[in-house]
Amino acid sequence: DLPRLKSAVDRRFPPAPGTTPLVERMEQALASYVKGQLLLSLIIGTSSGLGVWILGLTGALPHGGNYALLFGAWAGITELIPYVGPWLGALPPVLYALVTHPISALWVALLYLGIQQLEGHLVVPNVMGRSLRLHPLLVIFGLLAGAEIYGFPGILVALPLLAAGRAAWEFFGERIELQQWNAGA
């Protein structure tokens, strides 16, 4: 029913000549969100795999290099789950370290804690901010507001709603023309 929805929205809110229709703008914004999420998964998966490989190379995690690709791929996949994903991504490497060499579990836990801190404070706000063309603080506050209003489901829909809202704001912002205010008149 998307073609019917597009035509109904275009009838109600016709785009200005030479501009993109509202529904198409929202589709592009949501596609940018998905691309940003995939880039985040790639970054976190790569850094996780590289960190485990380095721990294996230095001897802090015996035979860790053998499973670095697997642990990195797992971390990249679980990164798609907001808030819980990074913890799920760290679980298999920490358990592996506990079984093989218990002191190594500390190093692995510190590695994943560091990755998660960098992710939450730098990577997510900057990557998603660039993908959605939103300020990084707006991304953080949007996630916090989504969590406060609707809990975990709110976290899942916060950024796509922000992206769609920005597209609507731009669309309607082009349609509004403000008059000059004459203070002396």
N, C-alpha and C positions, 0 to 999 in steps of 0.2 A: 504493500500500500504506500510505499515511499513516493512513487510518482504522484499519487493522489494528494498526499500530504504536501509535497512541494508545490503543486499547482494551487492548492487551497491557501497556503501561506503566501504564495506570490500574488494571488488575487487580493488578499487582505492587505499585504504589505508589498506592493510592487517595488522592485529594485529600480534605482535611478538608472538611466541609460548608461551603459558602459561599466556598471558595477556588478559585483557578485551577489546573487540572491542570498537571502538570510539562511535558508536551510543548507545551502552549499557551503556557506561560511562556517556554519556549525559543524558540518561534516569534516571540513578541513581542520578545524580546531581539535576535534576528537581524534583525527588521524595523527595530528602532531602529538597529542597526548600518548597515543600508542607507540609512536616512534621514540618518544622520550623515555617511556617505560622500558622498551627494548634496549635502548642505549644504557640505561641504568643497570639492567641485568647484565649486559656485556661488561660494563666497568666493574661491577661488584664481583662477578664470576671470575674475571681475569685477575683482579687484585687478590681474590681469595686463593685461586690456584697458584698464582705466583708466590704468595706468602707462604703457603704450605710447601711449595717446592724449595724455597729458600730455607725454611726451617729444616727440611730434610737434608739439604745440601750442607748446612752448618752442623748437623748432628743433633739439633735440638728436638727433632722428631724423626727417630730412626725409620727409614724406608718411606718417609713422607712423600718424597719425590715420585715414588711409584704410583701414588694415588692422587697426586696434585690435580691432574686433569679431571678426574672424577669428582673430587671435592669442589673444584672450581665450577664445573658444570652444575652440580647440585646447588651451590650457592647462587648461581645465576638464575636457575629456575625458581628457587624459593624466594628470590628477590621480588618476584611478581606479586607476592602476598605482602601487603603493607603491614608494617610494625612487627608482625609475627615471623615473617619470612627470614629476616636476618638471623633470628634465633634458631629457626629450623635449619638454616644453612650451616650453622656452626655445630649443630648437634652431632652429625656423623664424624667429622674430624676430631672433635673432643672425645667422643666415645672410643674412636680408634686409638687416640693417644693414651687414654686411660688403660686400654687393654695392653698395648705394646710397651709403653714406658710411662708410668703415672706422672712423673715430673714433667714430661712433655705436654701433658694436658694443660698445665699452667701456661706454657708458651703459646699453645694453640688458642686457648681462651683469651689471652692477651691480644693475640693477632686479630681475632674476630671482634673483640671489643674495640680495638683501634679502628678496624675497617668500619664497624657500625657507627662509631663516633664521627669519622670523616664523612661517611655517607649521610648521616642525619644533619650535620651542620654545614657541609660544603657541597657535596655531590648532588643530593636531591634538590635543594633549593636552586642551585645554579643550572643543572641540566634541565629540570622541569621548567624553571623560569625562562630559559632560552627557548625550549620547545614550545611552550604555551605563550610566549611573549608576555610573561608576567614578572613582576618584581619578585626576587627570591623571598622577601619577607611576606609578600602576599601569598606565596605558596605555603609557607610555614603556617601563617595564620589561617589559611583556608583549611589545611589539614587539622589544625587544632579545633577550629569551629565545627568541622564535620564530625570530629570525635566527640565534642561536647554535646552537639545537638542530637546525633543519631548513633553514637557509639561506633562500633566497627563498621557497620554498613555505611555510616556517614563518611568514614575515612575512605572507603572504596569509591564513593561518588563525588567527593569534594573537588578533586582536581578536574575531572571531566565537566562538572557543573561550572567551575570557574572558567574553563576554556570556552564552553558554550555561552556563558554570560558575557565574556569579553567579546565574542563574535557578535552577539546581539547588541552590545553597547556600541561597537564600531558601526554596525549597520544603522542603528537608529540615530547615532551621533551625526552621521552624514545627512540625515533627513531634517535635522533641527537647525534652524537659523535663529540666532538670538538678535534682538533689536538693541541698538545703542541706547544707553540710559542717559538722558540729559538731566543732570542734577538741577540746573537753573530754570528749566522750563515748567 
